[in-house]
């Protein structure tokens, strides 16, 4: 968040965007629902942030660049990301751009990270895909999807519900999609 502070992101608490329902309530410093809530017009959703364990600060371009890395055990990224604290299945190394809300080090390019091995390695709203990345959960009906999501019949995967205000969601309406958490203003 230090980078956000230095970038002059939004800061005043905002009132709820809608009345009634299960709206998310007032926003704290650097939280947002729309780009206009940020000084630099950059609101980013964070509910599905997968925090993979960073294995190397060396940049990569494809998973093959990370395939030669050796290691044991998985590490848990804070914030519900991939990994576990040892034991159990361990995913292979993949090339990924870490989400900006994940624990440091903040990366501005793709790096080698430990991919997921099971759904338990991902945030509750996502599932571990065959490419060892946390992705939208597969579904056949809306009941198969987490809160604030519905089944997209064309893709067979859960997707965030569209919204106009917090009243349409169980949480926050961020950039027109239902999210469990408010967005965060950021430099990008």
N, C-alpha and C positions, 0 to 999 in steps of 0.2 A: 504494500500500500504506500510505501514511501515514495515510489515513483509517481503514484497518483497525486499525492500531496504536492510534490514538486511541480507537477504539471498544471496545477491550478484547476483541479476538478471541482464539480459542483459541491456545495456544502450546506445549504440551508435545508432544514427538514421540510418535507412536502406533505400536504394533506392528502388523504386518500382520494383516488381518482373517481371512485364511485361510492354510492350509498348502499347499505344493506349487504346481504350475502355473507360470504366468508372473507371479505376483503382483507388485504394485508395491513392496513393501517398507515400511520405516518411513516415517512422515510427518515432515516438517520443521515448523518454526514456521508457524502460520497455515494449514497444509494440513489437509484433512479428507476423510473418507469418508461421514460421517453428521452430522446436525445437532448431535448430542451432542459431537462433536469440537471444537465452537466454543463459547466462553463465552456467546455470544448465540444459539446454536442456528441459525446461518445458514451452511450449507455450500452453495457454488455450484459447479457444474461449469464447467470452463474449456477443455476440449479443442477445442471448435468455435468459439471466440471469433473473430469476424471483425472486424478492426480497420480500419475505413474511415477514409480521410483526412478529418479534420474541416475543412470549408471556411469555416464561419461559426459564431460563438458565439451568433448570433441563433437563437432557438427557432423551430420549425416544427411544423405539425400534419399536413401531407400533402406528398407529393412535389411537388405543384403549387406549394407555397410556395417551393420551391428551383429550379424550372424556369427562372427568369429569371437565375440566376447564370451568369456567363461565366467561362471559365477554360481553361487549356490544360494538357496533360500530366496524368498520374496520379501520385499520391504513394503510396508504400508505407507502410502502417501496420505498425509493428513487430509481431511475433508472428504473422506469417503471414496478415495481413489483406488487404483489397482494395487494389488499386493496384499500381503499378509505378514504377520510378524514371525516368519519362519514356519517350518512344517508345512504339510499339505502340498498341493500341486504348485508348480512354479512355471509361469509363462516365459516364453523366449524373449530375447531382446528385440525391440522394434524401434523404428525411427519415427519420432513423434515430436510435435511442437507442444511443450507443456502449456497448460492453461494458465493465464496470468494470475489467477487467484490461488494457485497451488503454492505450497511452501517453497522458499528460496532453494536453490538459486533461480532467480528470474532469468529465463532464457529468451532470446530474441531470434533464435533459429532452431531448427529441429536437432534433437540430440538422441542418443541411444538411451532407451528406457526399458524397464522390465514390463512386458505386456501382461495382460490378464490371462489366467488359466481357467477360471470358473466365473460364474455370475457374481459370486460373493466378493470377487476382486474389484467389482465396479460399484458406482453409486447405485442406490436402490431403484432409480428410474431407468437404468441401463442394463444391458446384458453383454456378456463376453462373446464376441463374434469369432468365427473361425480364424480371422486374421489377428487375433489376440488383442483387439481394440474394443473398448467399451462403446457400444452402439445402441441404437433404439431397440427395444424389446420386440421380438416377433409376436404377431397376434393374428387371431381369426375374428375376434369381436372386441368391442370396447371394454368388456369385462376383463379381458386379458391384460389391460394396460394400467399403469400406475395413475394416481390422482393427477388431474390437470392434463391428461392425455387421452386420445381416442385412437382407435385402430384405423389406419389408412388402408382401405381395401385394395388400392392399386399397388401399394408397395409391400403389404403384409407386415407392416411394422408400426409400432406406436408412434404417434406424433403429438406435439403440443397442440392443445385446443386454441383456436383463435378467440380473442376477447376484445372488448371495447373499454372495459373498466375492471377494477378489482372485484366487483360484484359478480362478474362472470366466472370467477376462479376461486379455488381454495388456496389463496395466497395473494399473489400480485399479478397484475396484467403488465407485462414488460414487453415493450416493442410489439404489441398486438398479439402476444402469446401468453397463456397462463403459465406461471412459474411459482414454485414453492417459496422462493426467496426473491427479494428485490434485485434489480440489476446493479452494477457497479460502474461508476464513471471511471474512465481510464484514458491514458494518453493516446492510444491508437484510434 
